[in-house]
Amino acid sequence: MGAKTSAAIKDPFLGGDISLASLLEIADLQVQFFTSEGIVRAVDGISYTVDAGETVAIVGESGSGKSVSALSILRLIPDPPGRIMGGKIIFDGQDLLGLDEEGIRKVRGRDIGMVFQEPMTSLNPVLSIGRQLTETLEQHLGTNREDSQTRAVELLGLVGISEPQRRLRQYPHHLSGGMRQRVMIAMSLACNPKLIIADEPTTALDVTIQAQILELMKDLTRRLGVALIIITHNLGVVARYADRVNVMYAGRIVESGVSADIYHRPRHPYTRGLLKSVPRLDQPRGERLIPIVGHPPDMTQLGAGCAFLPRCPYAVDRCQHERPDLELVDDGHSSACWQRDELDKGAAA
């Protein structure tokens, strides 16, 4: 499994050392895709931590790099065309990028669970639900068939699936979308992991089922003491379910902080745009939603300035030539914007 690290890692944007008490520490992670159109810097030097039992949200539009950053933790980036080019991923004291293939396979599913966006493509259509659950237990924990069956029943009950004994004999196509996602959550919890990564876990579900799944995940992670990284395009989800938030745009973290601060005092124009484009309970009923103008940038054609410039209503001349770094603007709250102070004045007005 690799030796525990004893050296602290320098935090590249907050200064000082990242605490070794953190369960997950990502420092200057860089992931690139080599395409016929050019090099895509899908993840461009991001750094953040996740503490034991904490829920951290990674938020952004499609193409922002949020899913690639999450898949990189388990080294699930397809190579080619993608490649992790640099940085450190320290999980529970061990460098995941330094593990061989056998070592990272042991981490996947056992120490870190994964809930994917579309369960129908993640579950094996020709294996029963029970077999898929017991296979995970037998592979990672070495349990026998009888103990695995008992644990599988417990897991389905834990995620709120009724008649778990009967469900074990069913196949994925027998279940509704919400039920399949509950099975995926059960599988992610099977080996008592320390961290679960949920990549857009509610995208294919209707609004009511979305809320049920998110409530379930938050409740289970709190009760079991499991840390959670939730990847989402919906910043409205964040205030209710996440402790901290990283907002990503064009492969970089442009704002980071406690969810309440991000929600009520955003210090980046992109974060503001995301908030204005989703319904909010603290806004008057019937308030018009305002979409962000324009489209995400061509990642093979990024210039020297701020990537959000063409869509930004607060842009100044400096934004064309200099890309702002992520800097601390308040206790635990960071922003990568030259207009961060002006945005705060507007929020306070």
Number of C-alpha atoms within 10 A of each C-alpha: 13 12 8 12 14 9 11 11 17 14 18 17 16 15 10 11 12 19 15 19 13 17 19 23 24 22 22 19 21 22 24 20 21 15 12 7 9 11 15 20 22 26 27 21 19 22 21 21 22 20 19 17 17 22 24 26 28 28 29 25 18 13 17 24 23 30 23 21 26 20 15 20 22 20 20 14 19 12 11 9 12 19 19 21 14 15 17 20 24 23 25 20 19 19 19 21 18 13 15 11 9 9 13 19 15 15 18 18 24 21 20 23 27 24 23 21 20 19 22 17 10 14 20 15 13 10 14 18 27 22 19 19 25 24 19 20 24 15 12 17 14 11 16 11 14 10 12 22 20 12 18 27 21 16 22 27 15 17 21 14 18 11 11 18 17 11 19 19 12 16 19 22 14 13 15 12 19 20 19 22 27 25 27 29 27 24 25 27 27 24 19 17 20 22 30 24 25 24 22 20 26 23 14 15 16 11 10 9 16 17 14 13 20 17 13 17 22 18 14 16 19 15 10 13 16 23 24 28 21 27 24 25 20 18 27 19 18 25 18 13 18 20 16 24 28 26 26 25 25 26 25 26 28 25 26 28 23 19 23 16 17 25 19 14 18 25 29 26 25 23 24 18 19 20 22 19 16 15 18 16 7 7 10 9 9 7 10 12 13 13 12 18 11 10 10 17 17 11 18 15 12 13 12 11 15 22 23 22 18 15 17 18 13 15 17 11 9 13 21 16 11 13 18 17 16 20 19 17 15 10 8 12 22 26 26 22 25 19 18 18 14 14 19 15 11 10 12 9 6
